[in-house]
């Protein structure tokens, strides 16, 4: 598997759902989401390459993954 990057929104969402199935996704602060993504196994990208738009896309993909 290739290293996860911020642009791998759907793969990140799947991993987050596996690790945090109890979380109310819409209540997750972006600061927490930013930290959780960097802690994912296989994640290897510059933390500064993230932005609010990317975090929002991850959050929405996570919601879709849960449904």
C-alpha positions in Angstrom: 0.0 0.0 0.0 1.3 3.5 -0.8 1.7 6.0 2.0 -1.4 8.0 2.7 -1.4 11.7 1.8 -3.9 14.5 2.6 -5.4 14.0 -0.8 -6.3 10.4 -0.1 -9.6 11.5 1.4 -11.6 8.3 1.0 -8.8 6.0 2.3 -8.4 8.3 5.3 -12.1 8.2 5.9 -12.2 4.4 5.9 -9.3 4.3 8.3 -10.8 6.9 10.7 -14.1 4.9 10.7 -12.2 1.7 11.7 -10.3 3.5 14.5 -13.0 5.8 15.8 -16.5 4.2 15.1 -18.0 5.7 18.3 -17.2 9.3 17.3 -20.0 11.9 16.4 -18.3 12.9 13.2 -20.0 16.3 12.9 -18.8 17.2 16.4 -15.1 16.4 15.8 -13.0 19.6 15.9 -10.7 20.1 12.9 -7.7 20.3 15.3 -8.5 16.7 16.5 -9.2 15.5 13.0 -5.9 17.0 11.8 -4.1 15.1 14.6 -5.9 11.8 14.1 -5.1 11.8 10.4 -1.4 12.2 11.1 -1.6 9.3 13.6 -3.1 6.9 11.0 -0.9 3.9 10.1 0.8 4.6 6.8 0.1 8.3 6.8 3.1 10.2 5.5 2.6 13.7 4.4 3.6 17.2 5.5 1.2 18.4 8.3 1.4 21.9 6.8 -0.1 20.7 3.5 -3.5 20.3 5.2 -6.1 23.0 5.2 -9.7 23.5 6.2 -11.0 22.5 2.8 -9.1 19.2 3.0 -10.3 18.5 6.5 -13.9 19.2 5.5 -13.6 16.8 2.6 -12.3 14.1 4.9 -15.1 14.8 7.4 -17.7 14.5 4.6 -16.1 11.3 3.2 -16.1 9.9 6.7 -19.9 10.6 7.0 -20.5 8.9 3.7 -18.4 5.9 4.8 -20.5 5.5 7.9 -23.8 5.6 6.0 
